[in-house]
Amino acid sequence: MSCKFGCDLDKTNDLLNFARSLDLTVVGVSFHIGSLIQDPKDFEEAIKLSRSVFDAAKSMDMKLTVLDIGGGFPGSKGSADLFDKMAVSINRAIDEYFPPDGHYTIFAEPGRYVVTSAFTLCANIIGKKERKTNEGSEVMYMINEGIYGLFVHKVFHNYKPKPVLKKEYKDLLPCSIWGQTCDPSDLIVEKCMLPDLPMGELITSCPEHNSASVFSTGCS
């Protein structure tokens, strides 16, 4: 996120001076530490750095009152513990660096937290073939979605779909799941165990499980 947006900390004084030269009113600091953060202390560090910007502005007779701590909060199933730890870290940092007597307006943008589990991605099997491997053989399933579409998070966020069957199957085969392009890197799931699925079968990716599940077209 920071490689494309925002301002380096050592450039904030220049930016504040530039805003003042344009007679602009600077009201606060906004940051976004990125999605899929695993260390709650990252929020503490960002809030601490924001305090230094507030202090720098104060030294220039500019009063900042607004702090936007961004988003990226986990909303998937099983992430409640991480979210709770983030909340503790955020509240601790706010109490230390932005106490109530400062009369600050502090808010977040919890979009991912709110909608992560609200949608389910369905893709059809549009091709299949068996290929020989060093371990024997595997079935390659091609679906009508891939890394250049809704599975783009696999490339940029280390998203690893894991197939989960909706019902028990006796016979499972070594499989891989591929996108619909000719790009050999359009690989969604490198190794998994699935039954012999027919053309047209739906593979469903459920964000709340960070996985993919398979069910018959007759149940869709």
N, C-alpha and C positions, 0 to 999 in steps of 0.2 A: 504493500500500500504506500509506504513512505517513499519508494523509488519514483513514484509518479505524482503524488500529491503532497501538499504541505510545505513547510518551511523548516530548514535545519535550525536547531536551537541557536547556533552562533550567528544566524542571520536575522533573528527576531528584532534586535535593536535597530538594525537598518530598516526593517520593514515598518516598525513603529514610527521611526523618524520620517519615513517616506509618507506614511498615512497622515502624519501631522502636517507635513508640507503641503498636502493636498486639502487640508482642512477637513479631513474625514474623522468621524467619530468611531473609535474602536471600542467595542463593548465587551470583548472577551476572547477566549481561546477555545478552539474546537480541535479535537483529535480523534483518530480512529486507529487503533493498534492492529487492526486486521481481524479477519475471521479465523475460526478454528484455533484460537489461542489456548494453550494448555497450561500455562503458568499464570495463576492469578496475580502474582507479584508484578507482572507487566503493567497492569492497570495502576498499581501503586507508583511505579516509576514514572509513568506518563503524567499522573496527577501531580507528582512532585515537580516534574519539569515545567508543568503548566504554572505552578506557583512561582517559579523563577521568572516567567514571562510577566505575570501579574506584578511582581516586585519591580521588574525593569520598567514597566509602564508607569508605575507609581513614581519612580524616580524622575520621570519625564512629565510629571503632573497630569498623567492620564489615568483615569479611574476605570478599571475593568471590573465588571460585575457578573459576567456570564461565563460559565464553563460547560461545554458540551463534551461528554466523555465518549461519544460515538457508540458503536455497537459491536457486533461480533460475538454476542453472548450465545452459548450453545443452547439449542432447543430440542435436540434429538432425544429419543428415549434412552434412558440410562445416563444422561448427563446432568441430572439434578445435583449430584454431589459436587461436581465441578462448578456449576452455577452458584451454589451456596458458598463455595470457597471464594469465588470471584466477588460475590456480594460483600463478604466479610472484609476482603482486602480493599475494595472500593470505599466502603464506609469508614474503615480505619484511616485510609489516606485522606478522605474528605474531612474527617474530624480533626486531623492533624494540620492540614494545609489550608483548608477552607472552612473554618469554624463558623457556627451560626451567627456569631456577633458581627461577621463581615457582611451580612445581608446579601449573599450571593444567590444567583439563580443557577441551579445546577440540574442538568437533564441528560438523558441518554437516548439512544436510538435503537431500541431492541427489536428491530425488524426480523432478524434471523430467529431470535428466540420465539417470537410470536407465530411465525408462519412455517418454520422448518417442517413440522409434522402435519401441515395442512394439505399437502398434495402428495399424490402417488403417480409415478411415471410408468406408463405401460408402453411396451414395444413388442412388435410381432417378430417372430422368427421368419425371415424371408429367404434363408438359405441354410443348408447343412451339408457337411461332408465328413467322411472319416479319413484320418491321415495317420501314417505310421510315425511313431516316436521312438526314442531310445528305450522307453519303458514298455513299449507295446504299440498301443494305438489310442487315439482320442477322437471324440466327436467335436467338430467345430460348428458352432451355431452362429449364424449371421443375423443380426436384428436391424430394424429400420431406424436406429438411433445410434449415436456414437460420440466420440470425443470432440467432434466438431459441432456438436449440438448440445443436448442436455446433459451429456456425461463429461463436459469440459472440466468439471471440478476434479476429475480424476487426474488431469494433467497439472492443474495449478494448485490444488489443495490436498494432494495425496489421498484423494477419496478412493476407497477400496470397496466396491460393491461385493457382497458375499451372498451367493444364491441361497435362499431358504425355501424349501418346498412347503406347499400348503397342505400336503397330505403325505402319508408314508408310501414309499415305493420300495419294492423288494430288490429290484435290479437297478443299480446305479453305475454309470459309466464315467470314466475320466473325460472331462469336457473343457472347452474354452468358449468364451462369448466375445464376438467381434462386432464392430460397427459396420455400416453399410458401404463405406468407401473402399477404395483400392489401396489406401495407405496402410502399410504393414504395422504402423504404430497405433492404428485404430483398434486397439485391444482393450476390451472393457474388463473382462475377467480372465486371467491367464490360466488358472487351474481351478477346477471345481468338480464336484460329483453330481451329475444329473441323470435322470432317466432318459430313455429314448423318446424325445419329444417330436411331435409332428410339425410340419410346416403350418404356419398360421398361429401356433401357440403363442400365448402372451407371456412375456417376461416383465415382471412388475418391480420397479425399484421404489422401495419405501424409505423416505428420508428419515423417519423416526427410528428406523433400525440401522441406518447407513448400510443397507443391504438390498439385494434383489430377491424377489420371491417369484415362484413359478406357479401358475394355476391354469386350468384348462380353459379353452375358449368358450366352452359351454357354460362356465360359471361366471363369465365376465359380463 
